Structure formats: C-alpha cells, structure tokens
C-alpha cells in the first residue's frame, strides 16, 4: 500500500496545490477558464493523440471494453436517478447527480495516473472509457435533465445540443487522429512532434492543478446557492456510489462478461475497474452550472470524491495488485 501511495500522492498533491492556490487568492478565479482552455484545447488533446498514435489501433477499438463499460455506465445512471428523484429533487438536479456518480475524472487525472501506475498499455482501455463517457453518458444525462418542464421535445433537443458539444470537443478528435496515425503508421515532422510532445507532457500537472482550482471556486460559489442549505443526504450517497459501487459494478459485470465469452483480457478489466474507482469528473460542475442545475451539490460531490479517492483509489490499486 505504501508503494502505491508513493505513486498516487504527487497526483493528489497537485490537486491540493491548485485548491489552496485558488482559496488563498494566489490564482484568481478569472484565470481558471484560461487554464481550462489550455488543458482542454492544447495539452490534453496532444497527450491523448500521442497515446493513441503509439498503440495498436485494435486496443482503441476494443468492443468488449466498450460495451461492458457502457452497460455499467447506464446502470450507474439508472441507479443514481432512482435514489435521487423526489419531491425535493427534479430531473435536472437528479440527472447531473447521476452524471457525477457515473463519470470518472479519466481525462484530467485517470490517464496519466494509470500510465504512471501500470505503464503505457493502460492508456488504451482508459481512452475507450473516455469515449463512452463523453459521447454517450454525458449526452444521455443532459437529455434527461431537460425532462422537468420541456417534455420529450426538449429532451431530444437537449440531446442534439449535447451531441453537437461532443463534436466540438477536441478530445474525441485527438483520439481518432491518434488512431489514424497508428493505423497508417504515420509520423509527424520532427519539430512538430516535439511541440506535440511538450504540450502533452504539460497536460498532467496543469490539469491536476486546474482540478483543484475548479473545486475551490465551486465550493466558494456554492455558498450563494438558491436551493437552500445543502444536506449530507444529497451528496454523500452519490460520492459513495462513485467511489465504491462503480468499481464493484464494473468488476462484477466484467467478470460475468468474461465468463460468457466476451474477449476482455485481465489487464484491460483491471484498468476498467481502476477507471471506475477514480473520483468524479470535475467538468460536470461546469455542465451543471451551464444547464441551471444545483452546481453547489455537484461541486460538493466532486470535492468529497476527490478528497476520499486518495485513500479509496490507492486501496483499489493495492487490492488489484
């Protein structure tokens, strides 16, 4: 366990550094969108492209990993909605609570952390899960969030807007571009390859620092929430669902799929379980704010899951090893 903590500690320490920098005013809140933009449009696409280009394309087209992880994501969304929907909480808040319970922080945190723990081969299954969560899980939850007042037409319109957002997101295109380079065995012009490499190398530290800053901003802004006082029953079940139920579900469904003949190797299943054990994705807070959901609740779930994941994720790694 101590050996695992030696690897995971720097990643969570960078999140804490970003959190403290924003809380102490060393990083102005106005600078956070710039950091997010750098990570989303420059550093992280270069990192994912480089991983995609450096691995066999078959790993990026792993149907066993894709459909097993997708089934688990749909179950997680359904379960979270079931325990959330009530007179106090409508579709909008429940849907983004479900998204924060089902969507791990794979892009900003998971890929670099898993590569550090397990080697470059871990990037393949992790990238497949990113595609599931960005394209399907997110679009589904955004569509469900519109069921409060807009009816079926509003939900379908929200789904179309969500898919349009996916098309504009550079991360899937970076993955596709890397797959094409791997398939065709293409290579960048050397100076350009070094530029991509420098940007890719900056993705992990800047992304982790930005996660902490986003959490600090969301927590401070949550005090002005119009939804009344935040109750533990609104946040703790979702955080526990993300950190404990999600990896157990992926592990159980994965083992069942293997027993039924699904071609999932043991290493890929291990990566999938560890992806599910990651804390909630920090970008869900920005989506919740954009669609008028209870951003304070979402931010608190992300903060709790990220804080506790230092121990729970490290424990999952130690158990699987």
QUIMOGI-V278197 format. One record per residue. N is the residue number from 0. RES is the residue in one letter. PSI is psi as a letter, one per 20 degrees, with the letter a starting at -180 (999 if undefined). OMEGA is omega as a letter, one per 40 degrees, with the letter a starting at -180 (* if undefined). Layout:
BEGIN
N/RES/PSI/OMEGA
N/RES/PSI/OMEGA
END
This chain:
BEGIN
0/X/g/i
1/X/h/i
2/X/h/i
3/X/g/a
4/X/h/i
5/X/h/i
6/X/g/a
7/X/h/a
8/X/g/a
9/X/h/a
10/X/g/i
11/X/h/i
12/X/h/i
13/X/h/i
14/X/g/i
15/X/h/i
16/X/g/i
17/X/h/i
18/X/g/a
19/X/h/i
20/X/g/i
21/X/g/a
22/X/h/a
23/X/i/i
24/X/j/i
25/X/h/i
26/X/o/a
27/X/q/i
28/X/h/a
29/X/h/a
30/X/i/a
31/X/g/i
32/X/h/i
33/X/g/i
34/X/g/i
35/X/g/i
36/X/g/i
37/X/g/a
38/X/g/a
39/X/h/a
40/X/i/a
41/X/f/a
42/X/g/a
43/X/g/i
44/X/h/i
45/X/h/i
46/X/g/a
47/X/h/i
48/X/g/a
49/X/g/i
50/X/g/a
51/X/h/a
52/X/i/a
53/X/j/a
54/X/q/i
55/X/p/a
56/X/h/i
57/X/h/i
58/X/h/i
59/X/i/i
60/X/k/a
61/X/n/a
62/X/h/i
63/X/g/i
64/X/g/a
65/X/g/a
66/X/h/i
67/X/g/i
68/X/h/i
69/X/g/i
70/X/g/i
71/X/h/i
72/X/g/i
73/X/h/i
74/X/g/i
75/X/g/i
76/X/g/a
77/X/g/a
78/X/g/a
79/X/h/i
80/X/g/a
81/X/g/a
82/X/i/a
83/X/g/a
84/X/p/a
85/X/a/i
86/X/h/i
87/X/h/a
88/X/o/a
89/X/a/a
90/X/h/a
91/X/g/a
92/X/h/a
93/X/h/a
94/X/g/i
95/X/h/i
96/X/h/i
97/X/h/i
98/X/g/a
99/X/h/i
100/X/h/a
101/X/i/a
102/X/o/i
103/X/r/i
104/X/m/a
105/X/g/a
106/X/g/a
107/X/h/a
108/X/g/a
109/X/g/a
110/X/g/i
111/X/h/a
112/X/g/a
113/X/h/i
114/X/h/i
115/X/h/a
116/X/g/a
117/X/i/a
118/X/r/a
119/X/h/a
120/X/h/a
121/X/i/a
122/X/h/a
123/X/f/i
124/X/h/a
125/X/g/i
126/X/h/i
127/X/g/i
128/X/h/i
129/X/g/i
130/X/g/i
131/X/g/a
132/X/h/a
133/X/h/a
134/X/g/a
135/X/g/a
136/X/g/a
137/X/g/a
138/X/g/i
139/X/g/a
140/X/h/i
141/X/g/i
142/X/g/i
143/X/h/a
144/X/i/a
145/X/j/a
146/X/i/a
147/X/g/a
148/X/i/a
149/X/i/a
150/X/a/a
151/X/h/a
152/X/g/i
153/X/h/i
154/X/g/i
155/X/h/i
156/X/g/i
157/X/h/i
158/X/g/i
159/X/g/i
160/X/h/i
161/X/g/i
162/X/h/i
163/X/h/i
164/X/h/i
165/X/g/a
166/X/h/a
167/X/i/a
168/X/p/a
169/X/i/a
170/X/g/i
171/X/h/a
172/X/h/i
173/X/g/i
174/X/g/i
175/X/g/i
176/X/g/i
177/X/h/i
178/X/g/i
179/X/g/i
180/X/g/i
181/X/g/a
182/X/g/a
183/X/i/a
184/X/l/i
185/X/r/i
186/X/q/i
187/X/q/i
188/X/p/a
189/X/g/i
190/X/h/i
191/X/h/i
192/X/h/i
193/X/h/i
194/X/g/i
195/X/g/i
196/X/g/i
197/X/g/i
198/X/g/i
199/X/h/i
200/X/h/a
201/X/i/a
202/X/g/a
203/X/g/a
204/X/g/a
205/X/g/i
206/X/g/a
207/X/g/i
208/X/g/a
209/X/h/i
210/X/g/i
211/X/g/i
212/X/g/i
213/X/g/i
214/X/g/i
215/X/g/i
216/X/g/a
217/X/h/a
218/X/g/a
219/X/h/i
220/X/i/a
221/X/h/i
222/X/h/i
223/X/j/a
224/X/p/a
225/X/j/a
226/X/j/a
227/X/a/a
228/X/q/a
229/X/p/a
230/X/q/i
231/X/h/a
232/X/i/i
233/X/i/a
234/X/g/a
235/X/g/i
236/X/h/a
237/X/h/i
238/X/g/i
239/X/h/i
240/X/g/a
241/X/g/a
242/X/h/a
243/X/g/a
244/X/g/a
245/X/g/i
246/X/h/i
247/X/h/i
248/X/g/a
249/X/g/i
250/X/g/a
251/X/g/i
252/X/h/i
253/X/g/i
254/X/h/i
255/X/g/i
256/X/g/i
257/X/g/i
258/X/h/i
259/X/j/i
260/X/j/i
261/X/p/a
262/X/m/i
263/X/o/a
264/X/r/a
265/X/h/a
266/X/g/i
267/X/g/i
268/X/h/i
269/X/g/i
270/X/g/i
271/X/g/i
272/X/g/i
273/X/h/i
274/X/g/a
275/X/h/i
276/X/i/i
277/X/q/i
278/X/r/a
279/X/q/a
280/X/p/a
281/X/h/a
282/X/i/i
283/X/h/i
284/X/h/i
285/X/h/i
286/X/g/i
287/X/g/i
288/X/g/a
289/X/h/a
290/X/j/i
291/X/k/i
292/X/r/a
293/X/n/a
294/X/h/i
295/X/g/i
296/X/g/a
297/X/g/a
298/X/h/i
299/X/h/i
300/X/g/i
301/X/g/a
302/X/g/i
303/X/g/a
304/X/h/i
305/X/g/i
306/X/g/a
307/X/h/a
308/X/h/i
309/X/h/i
310/X/g/a
311/X/g/i
312/X/g/i
313/X/h/i
314/X/g/i
315/X/g/i
316/X/g/a
317/X/g/i
318/X/g/a
319/X/h/i
320/X/999/*
END
